[in-house]
Amino acid sequence: MLNQQFGTALPRRSLLQAGACSLLGLGLPQLLSHQAVASAGGSFGAAKRCIFIFLWGGPSHIDTLDPKPEAPTDIRGSFSPINTSVPGVQVSELLPNIAQRMHDVAVIRSLNHTDPAHLSSAHAALTGQLAPVPRSDAEPPSERDAPHIGSVVARLRSAPRGLPGFVTMPWIAYHPAAPGGQAPGQRAGWLGHNYDPMLVEGDPSQNQWRVPALQLQDALSAERLSSRMQLLTDLDAQRAALNASASGLALNGFQQQATELLTSPRVREAFSIDQETEETRNRYGRNIHGQCVLLARRLSERGVPLVCVNWHNDGQNFWDTHGNNFNRLKNDLCPPSDQALGALIDDLKSRGLFEETAIAWVGEFGRSPKINGSAGREHHPFCFSGLLAGAGIRGGSVFGTSDSQGAYPASDPVSQHDYMATLLHVLGVSAEATLADREDRPHRLYAGNAVRDILRA
């Protein structure tokens, strides 16, 4: 069980980051974890790691996890429900892989909030806390943001030497129709830049793909990097003789972390998705989302505490289907996401990792029951669905119900805060836990309550 107070983050972050990166010629976020989490029995602390799949844009719950076959045509849409591996539970025909694995997952059909804006509701989905400016698509990320759950986990858990504590791929989610651009809540916010994610960009399904953050700058070989590191060590030793400051020691630690990340064979092996068999890569889907989820599994099984896979920049507004909802879901959105999640569950189970890995699969809100004139659905935060699976989660659970049209919860409403509290619980974070910001002010990590009915006893 975690202590209730974890202390402050390291001081002078900007100086340390700028110094380490500029002197070494690096462009990496510094990711240092300072405490390990102790697992407890039952659902609390069952998860050693987490894979968070963020369906950026807001999936239609009626067309995915909460079909309404008895509703009027202009609400139920064009897709039929199918039976799942749990008797009496149905999902959309677009999710055959999830349907076959319903006994392994828990679905919440009564998620709800009142914020129709992408940016601020994404903040709540990724942090479990209200955005500094709620109901806003105009407020960009800031240091007032609550930390992403990955930043929290990176702060509390140690990754294996050289590996990052928190990885986000394949981009920092951005919406071109939102004046604020990037969604807040994707970095460490008030926790400090040391716990920002390592950003892994690009398309791992491409043959020549390499992790940009692991590529040395032009003309900077591993040997030159080592030489430069030795020079920095010598300079630090001379500087320490004049001024034995704690910040100098911390800077050396950051330099060492950056060097290990760039030169460690262990780190490069973790990111080498081309070591997977063709059969495995095909099972996940030879597309950007499927290969990102596969890479997330590789990183997770090697000890990265949290990997977040954001739905990628598909150039078509992601899951934000104001128009052409049904074709987009059928052809572009549901097949790769359903295939990748099914492969991930199977893979973790076959490797003995499913019972110690938490999986989250959720967007920032749902879509309106009423179909608009462009064959699309509008933003609808008032009721939507999400999925949890793996460590500490009771498979085959369906919690909460929506009304006959999927407009509002009919029973057991669950907030974004509760959803995140459930994840924090299985990750072993106490409901009373706090972390301190850079001004040493304590912040509660929970803003909701874990959904006990989907947790294992």
C-alpha positions as CSV (number, residue, x, y, z in Angstrom):
1,M,0.0,0.0,0.0
2,L,1.3,3.4,-0.8
3,N,2.2,6.1,1.7
4,Q,-0.3,8.9,1.9
5,Q,2.2,11.6,1.3
6,F,4.9,11.2,-1.4
7,G,6.9,14.4,-1.0
8,T,8.0,17.0,-3.5
9,A,9.3,16.6,-7.0
10,L,12.9,17.6,-7.8
11,P,13.6,21.4,-7.9
12,R,14.8,23.4,-10.9
13,R,13.3,21.2,-13.5
14,S,13.6,23.6,-16.4
15,L,17.3,24.2,-15.7
16,L,18.0,20.5,-15.4
17,Q,16.2,19.5,-18.5
18,A,17.7,22.3,-20.6
19,G,21.2,21.6,-19.3
20,A,21.0,17.8,-19.8
21,C,19.4,18.0,-23.2
22,S,21.5,20.9,-24.7
23,L,24.8,19.6,-23.4
24,L,24.2,16.0,-24.6
25,G,22.5,17.1,-27.8
26,L,19.3,15.3,-26.8
27,G,15.6,16.0,-27.4
28,L,14.1,13.7,-24.8
29,P,11.8,14.3,-21.8
30,Q,13.4,13.2,-18.6
31,L,11.4,10.5,-16.9
32,L,12.6,9.5,-13.4
33,S,10.5,7.4,-11.0
34,H,11.5,7.6,-7.4
35,Q,9.2,5.2,-5.6
36,A,7.9,1.7,-6.1
37,V,4.4,0.7,-5.5
38,A,3.7,-2.4,-3.3
39,S,1.0,-4.7,-4.5
40,A,-1.8,-5.7,-2.1
41,G,-4.2,-8.6,-2.2
42,G,-7.4,-8.7,-4.2
43,S,-8.1,-5.9,-6.7
44,F,-6.1,-3.3,-4.8
45,G,-2.6,-3.1,-6.3
46,A,-3.2,-6.1,-8.6
47,A,-1.8,-4.1,-11.6
48,K,1.9,-3.9,-12.0
49,R,1.4,-1.9,-15.2
50,C,-1.2,-0.3,-17.3
51,I,-2.0,0.2,-21.0
52,F,-4.4,3.1,-21.6
53,I,-6.0,3.2,-25.0
54,F,-7.6,6.7,-25.5
55,L,-10.2,6.8,-28.3
56,W,-9.7,10.5,-29.0
57,G,-12.8,12.3,-30.4
58,G,-15.5,10.5,-28.6
59,P,-16.8,7.1,-29.9
60,S,-20.6,6.5,-30.3
61,H,-21.6,4.3,-27.5
62,I,-24.8,3.3,-29.3
63,D,-22.8,2.0,-32.2
64,T,-20.3,0.2,-30.1
65,L,-20.7,-1.0,-26.5
66,D,-24.3,-0.1,-25.8
67,P,-26.6,-0.9,-28.8
68,K,-30.2,0.1,-28.7
69,P,-32.0,-2.3,-31.1
70,E,-35.5,-1.4,-29.9
71,A,-35.0,2.4,-30.4
72,P,-36.4,4.2,-33.4
73,T,-34.3,4.0,-36.6
74,D,-33.0,7.6,-36.3
75,I,-31.4,6.6,-33.0
76,R,-30.4,3.0,-33.2
77,G,-28.6,3.5,-36.5
78,S,-27.7,0.9,-39.1
79,F,-25.8,-1.7,-37.1
80,S,-27.2,-4.8,-35.4
81,P,-26.3,-6.1,-32.0
82,I,-24.5,-9.4,-31.6
83,N,-24.3,-11.8,-28.7
84,T,-21.1,-12.0,-26.7
85,S,-19.4,-14.7,-24.6
86,V,-21.4,-13.5,-21.6
87,P,-25.1,-14.7,-21.9
88,G,-27.5,-11.8,-22.2
89,V,-24.9,-9.2,-23.1
90,Q,-24.7,-7.8,-26.6
91,V,-22.5,-5.3,-28.3
92,S,-22.4,-3.9,-31.8
93,E,-21.7,-6.1,-34.8
94,L,-18.7,-3.9,-35.3
95,L,-16.9,-5.4,-32.3
96,P,-16.7,-9.1,-32.9
97,N,-13.4,-9.5,-31.1
98,I,-14.6,-7.7,-28.0
99,A,-17.8,-9.8,-28.2
100,Q,-15.7,-13.0,-28.1
101,R,-13.8,-11.8,-25.1
102,M,-16.6,-10.2,-23.1
103,H,-15.9,-12.7,-20.2
104,D,-12.5,-11.0,-19.9
105,V,-13.6,-7.4,-19.8
106,A,-15.9,-5.1,-17.8
107,V,-18.1,-2.6,-19.6
108,I,-19.4,0.6,-17.9
109,R,-22.5,1.8,-19.8
110,S,-23.4,4.8,-17.5
111,L,-20.3,7.0,-17.8
112,N,-21.4,10.6,-17.8
113,H,-20.5,14.2,-17.3
114,T,-21.7,17.6,-18.5
115,D,-18.7,18.9,-20.5
116,P,-19.2,18.8,-24.3
117,A,-15.8,20.3,-25.2
118,H,-13.1,17.9,-26.5
119,L,-10.1,19.5,-24.7
120,S,-11.4,19.9,-21.2
121,S,-13.2,16.6,-21.1
122,A,-10.1,14.9,-22.4
123,H,-8.3,16.3,-19.4
124,A,-10.8,14.7,-17.1
125,A,-10.6,11.4,-19.0
126,L,-6.8,11.2,-18.8
127,T,-6.3,12.6,-15.3
128,G,-9.5,11.9,-13.4
129,Q,-9.7,15.6,-12.4
130,L,-11.5,18.6,-13.8
131,A,-9.6,20.8,-16.2
132,P,-8.4,24.2,-14.9
133,V,-10.9,25.7,-17.4
134,P,-13.9,23.3,-17.8
135,R,-16.2,23.3,-20.8
136,S,-13.5,24.8,-23.0
137,D,-12.0,23.9,-26.4
138,A,-10.0,27.1,-26.2
139,E,-7.7,26.4,-23.3
140,P,-4.4,24.8,-24.3
141,P,-2.2,22.7,-22.0
142,S,-0.6,24.5,-19.0
143,E,1.4,23.7,-15.9
144,R,-1.9,24.1,-14.0
145,D,-3.2,20.9,-15.5
146,A,-3.6,17.8,-13.4
147,P,-1.0,15.1,-14.3
148,H,-1.9,12.4,-16.7
149,I,-2.3,9.0,-14.9
150,G,0.9,8.0,-16.6
151,S,2.8,10.8,-14.9
152,V,1.4,9.8,-11.5
153,V,2.4,6.2,-12.0
154,A,5.9,7.3,-13.3
155,R,6.2,9.4,-10.1
156,L,5.3,6.5,-7.8
157,R,6.9,3.5,-9.6
158,S,10.4,2.8,-10.8
159,A,10.9,1.5,-14.3
160,P,13.8,-0.8,-15.1
161,R,17.0,1.1,-15.4
162,G,17.2,3.1,-18.6
163,L,13.5,2.6,-19.6
164,P,11.0,5.5,-19.3
165,G,8.3,5.5,-16.7
166,F,5.6,6.7,-19.0
167,V,5.3,6.5,-22.8
168,T,2.7,8.2,-25.1
169,M,2.3,7.2,-28.7
170,P,1.9,8.0,-31.6
171,W,1.3,11.7,-30.8
172,I,0.0,14.3,-28.3
173,A,-3.7,14.4,-29.2
174,Y,-4.6,17.6,-31.0
175,H,-7.9,18.7,-32.5
176,P,-7.8,21.1,-35.5
177,A,-11.3,22.4,-34.8
178,A,-10.4,23.3,-31.2
179,P,-8.8,26.8,-30.7
180,G,-6.7,25.4,-27.9
181,G,-5.2,22.8,-30.1
182,Q,-3.7,20.1,-28.0
183,A,-5.8,18.6,-25.2
184,P,-4.6,19.4,-21.7
185,G,-3.9,16.6,-19.3
186,Q,-1.5,14.7,-21.5
187,R,1.6,15.6,-19.6
188,A,2.6,16.0,-16.0
189,G,1.1,19.4,-15.4
190,W,1.6,20.6,-11.8
191,L,3.7,17.5,-11.1
192,G,6.6,18.9,-13.1
193,H,8.2,18.2,-16.5
194,N,10.3,15.3,-15.1
195,Y,7.2,13.2,-15.3
196,D,6.1,14.1,-18.8
197,P,5.8,11.2,-21.1
198,M,8.4,10.0,-23.5
199,L,6.7,10.7,-26.8
200,V,7.0,8.0,-29.5
201,E,5.9,9.4,-32.8
202,G,5.3,8.0,-36.2
203,D,3.8,4.9,-37.7
204,P,5.2,1.6,-36.4
205,S,3.5,-0.3,-39.2
206,Q,5.9,1.2,-41.7
207,N,9.0,-0.9,-42.6
208,Q,11.5,1.9,-42.0
209,W,10.0,3.2,-38.8
210,R,12.3,4.0,-36.0
211,V,11.7,5.7,-32.6
212,P,12.6,9.4,-33.3
213,A,13.5,10.0,-29.6
214,L,16.1,7.2,-29.7
215,Q,17.9,8.5,-32.8
216,L,21.1,10.4,-32.1
217,Q,21.5,13.8,-33.7
218,D,23.3,14.0,-37.0
219,A,27.0,13.3,-36.6
220,L,26.6,12.3,-33.0
221,S,27.6,8.7,-32.7
222,A,27.3,6.6,-29.6
223,E,31.1,6.9,-29.2
224,R,30.9,10.7,-29.4
225,L,28.0,10.7,-27.0
226,S,30.0,8.6,-24.5
227,S,33.0,11.0,-24.9
228,R,30.7,14.0,-24.4
229,M,29.3,12.3,-21.3
230,Q,32.8,11.8,-19.9
231,L,33.6,15.5,-20.6
232,L,30.4,16.5,-18.7
233,T,31.4,14.2,-15.8
234,D,34.8,15.9,-15.6
235,L,33.2,19.4,-15.7
236,D,30.7,18.4,-13.1
237,A,33.6,17.1,-10.8
238,Q,35.4,20.5,-11.2
239,R,32.2,22.4,-10.6
240,A,31.4,20.3,-7.6
241,A,34.7,21.2,-6.0
242,L,33.7,24.8,-6.2
243,N,30.0,24.4,-5.5
244,A,28.8,21.0,-4.2
245,S,25.1,21.7,-4.9
246,A,22.3,19.2,-4.9
247,S,21.2,20.4,-8.3
248,G,24.6,19.5,-9.7
249,L,24.2,16.0,-8.5
250,A,20.7,15.8,-9.9
251,L,21.9,17.2,-13.3
252,N,24.4,14.4,-13.5
253,G,21.6,11.9,-12.8
254,F,19.6,13.3,-15.6
255,Q,22.5,13.1,-18.0
256,Q,23.0,9.5,-17.1
257,Q,19.3,8.7,-17.7
258,A,19.4,10.4,-21.1
259,T,22.6,8.6,-22.1
260,E,21.1,5.2,-21.1
261,L,18.0,5.9,-23.0
262,L,19.9,6.6,-26.2
263,T,22.6,3.9,-26.0
264,S,21.2,1.0,-24.0
265,P,20.7,-2.2,-26.0
266,R,17.9,-3.1,-23.5
267,V,16.0,0.1,-24.4
268,R,16.5,-0.4,-28.1
269,E,15.3,-4.0,-27.9
270,A,12.2,-2.9,-26.1
271,F,11.2,-0.6,-28.9
272,S,12.2,-3.1,-31.7
273,I,8.8,-4.1,-32.9
274,D,10.4,-5.8,-35.9
275,Q,11.4,-8.6,-33.5
276,E,7.8,-9.7,-33.3
277,T,6.8,-12.5,-35.6
278,E,4.8,-11.7,-38.8
279,E,1.9,-13.8,-37.3
280,T,1.8,-11.6,-34.2
281,R,2.0,-8.4,-36.1
282,N,-0.8,-9.5,-38.4
283,R,-3.0,-10.4,-35.4
284,Y,-2.8,-6.9,-34.1
285,G,-3.4,-5.4,-37.5
286,R,-0.8,-4.0,-39.9
287,N,-1.9,-0.4,-39.3
288,I,-0.7,2.4,-37.1
289,H,-3.2,1.7,-34.2
290,G,-2.6,-2.1,-34.2
291,Q,1.1,-1.7,-34.2
292,C,1.1,1.0,-31.5
293,V,-0.9,-1.4,-29.3
294,L,1.6,-4.2,-30.0
295,L,4.5,-1.9,-29.1
296,A,2.6,-0.9,-25.9
297,R,2.6,-4.6,-25.0
298,R,6.3,-4.9,-25.7
299,L,7.1,-1.9,-23.5
300,S,4.7,-3.0,-20.8
301,E,6.0,-6.6,-20.5
302,R,9.6,-5.1,-20.2
303,G,8.5,-3.0,-17.2
304,V,7.3,0.4,-18.5
305,P,4.7,1.2,-15.8
306,L,2.2,3.0,-18.1
307,V,1.8,3.2,-21.9
308,C,-0.8,5.5,-23.4
309,V,-1.9,4.9,-27.0
310,N,-3.8,7.9,-28.3
311,W,-6.0,7.3,-31.4
312,H,-3.7,8.6,-34.1
313,N,-3.9,11.6,-36.4
314,D,-6.0,10.0,-39.2
315,G,-6.8,13.3,-40.9
316,Q,-10.5,12.8,-40.5
317,N,-11.2,14.1,-37.0
318,F,-10.6,10.7,-35.3
319,W,-13.8,9.4,-33.5
320,D,-15.4,12.8,-33.7
321,T,-18.0,11.7,-36.2
322,H,-20.3,14.7,-36.7
323,G,-20.8,13.4,-40.2
324,N,-20.5,10.1,-42.0
325,N,-20.6,8.3,-38.6
326,F,-21.6,4.9,-39.9
327,N,-19.2,4.6,-42.8
328,R,-16.3,5.9,-40.6
329,L,-17.1,3.4,-37.8
330,K,-17.5,0.5,-40.2
331,N,-14.5,1.1,-42.4
332,D,-12.0,3.0,-40.5
333,L,-12.5,3.1,-36.7
334,C,-14.0,0.0,-35.2
335,P,-12.1,-2.7,-37.2
336,P,-8.6,-1.7,-36.1
337,S,-9.5,-0.8,-32.6
338,D,-11.5,-4.0,-32.1
339,Q,-8.8,-6.2,-33.6
340,A,-6.0,-4.6,-31.6
341,L,-7.8,-4.9,-28.3
342,G,-8.7,-8.6,-28.9
343,A,-5.1,-9.4,-29.8
344,L,-3.8,-7.5,-26.8
345,I,-6.0,-9.5,-24.4
346,D,-5.0,-12.8,-26.0
347,D,-1.3,-11.9,-26.0
348,L,-1.3,-10.9,-22.4
349,K,-3.1,-14.0,-21.4
350,S,-0.8,-16.3,-23.3
351,R,2.2,-14.6,-21.7
352,G,0.8,-14.8,-18.2
353,L,0.6,-11.0,-18.0
354,F,-3.2,-10.4,-18.2
355,E,-3.7,-10.8,-14.4
356,E,-1.1,-8.1,-13.6
357,T,-1.8,-5.6,-16.4
358,A,-4.7,-3.1,-16.3
359,I,-6.3,-2.1,-19.7
360,A,-8.4,1.0,-20.2
361,W,-10.3,1.6,-23.4
362,V,-12.3,4.9,-23.4
363,G,-12.9,8.2,-25.1
364,E,-13.7,11.7,-23.6
365,F,-17.5,11.4,-24.2
366,G,-20.1,9.6,-26.4
367,R,-22.2,10.7,-29.3
368,S,-25.8,11.9,-29.4
369,P,-28.6,9.3,-29.8
370,K,-30.3,11.4,-32.5
371,I,-28.6,11.1,-35.9
372,N,-28.1,14.4,-37.6
373,G,-28.7,15.4,-41.2
374,S,-25.1,14.5,-42.1
375,A,-25.5,10.9,-41.0
376,G,-23.5,11.8,-38.0
377,R,-23.8,12.1,-34.2
378,E,-23.0,15.2,-32.1
379,H,-21.0,15.4,-28.9
380,H,-22.8,13.7,-26.0
381,P,-21.1,13.7,-22.5
382,F,-24.4,12.9,-20.7
383,C,-24.1,9.1,-21.2
384,F,-21.4,7.0,-22.8
385,S,-19.5,3.7,-22.4
386,G,-16.0,2.6,-21.5
387,L,-14.1,-0.6,-20.9
388,L,-11.7,-1.9,-18.3
389,A,-9.9,-5.3,-18.3
390,G,-7.1,-7.2,-16.7
391,A,-5.6,-6.9,-13.3
392,G,-8.1,-6.6,-10.5
393,I,-11.1,-6.3,-12.9
394,R,-14.0,-8.8,-12.8
395,G,-14.4,-10.0,-16.3
396,G,-17.9,-10.4,-17.7
397,S,-19.2,-7.4,-15.7
398,V,-21.6,-4.9,-17.2
399,F,-22.1,-2.0,-14.8
400,G,-24.7,0.7,-15.1
401,T,-27.4,1.1,-17.7
402,S,-28.5,3.8,-20.0
403,D,-32.1,4.7,-20.8
404,S,-33.9,3.3,-23.9
405,Q,-32.3,5.8,-26.2
406,G,-28.8,5.9,-24.7
407,A,-29.3,9.5,-23.7
408,Y,-28.8,9.4,-19.9
409,P,-27.8,6.9,-17.3
410,A,-30.8,4.9,-16.1
411,S,-28.9,3.3,-13.2
412,D,-25.6,3.5,-11.4
413,P,-24.1,6.7,-13.0
414,V,-20.3,6.7,-13.2
415,S,-18.2,9.8,-13.6
416,Q,-14.8,10.2,-15.3
417,H,-13.4,10.7,-11.9
418,D,-14.8,7.3,-10.8
419,Y,-13.4,5.6,-13.9
420,M,-9.9,6.9,-13.1
421,A,-10.3,6.1,-9.4
422,T,-10.9,2.5,-10.4
423,L,-7.7,2.4,-12.4
424,L,-5.8,4.1,-9.5
425,H,-7.2,1.5,-7.1
426,V,-6.0,-1.5,-9.1
427,L,-2.6,0.2,-9.5
428,G,-2.3,0.3,-5.7
429,V,-2.8,4.0,-5.1
430,S,-4.6,4.7,-1.9
431,A,-7.8,6.8,-2.0
432,E,-6.2,9.1,0.5
433,A,-3.0,9.6,-1.4
434,T,-1.6,13.0,-2.3
435,L,1.3,14.3,-4.3
436,A,2.9,17.7,-3.9
437,D,3.4,20.2,-6.7
438,R,6.5,22.3,-7.2
439,E,5.4,24.7,-4.5
440,D,5.0,21.8,-2.1
441,R,1.2,22.1,-2.1
442,P,-0.5,18.7,-1.7
443,H,-3.0,17.5,-4.3
444,R,-5.4,14.6,-3.9
445,L,-5.1,12.0,-6.6
446,Y,-8.7,10.8,-6.3
447,A,-11.6,13.0,-7.3
448,G,-14.1,10.0,-7.4
449,N,-14.7,6.6,-6.1
450,A,-13.6,3.2,-7.5
451,V,-16.5,1.2,-9.0
452,R,-16.4,-1.7,-6.6
453,D,-18.9,-3.8,-8.5
454,I,-16.4,-4.5,-11.3
455,L,-13.5,-5.2,-9.0
456,R,-12.4,-8.6,-7.9
457,A,-12.9,-9.3,-4.2
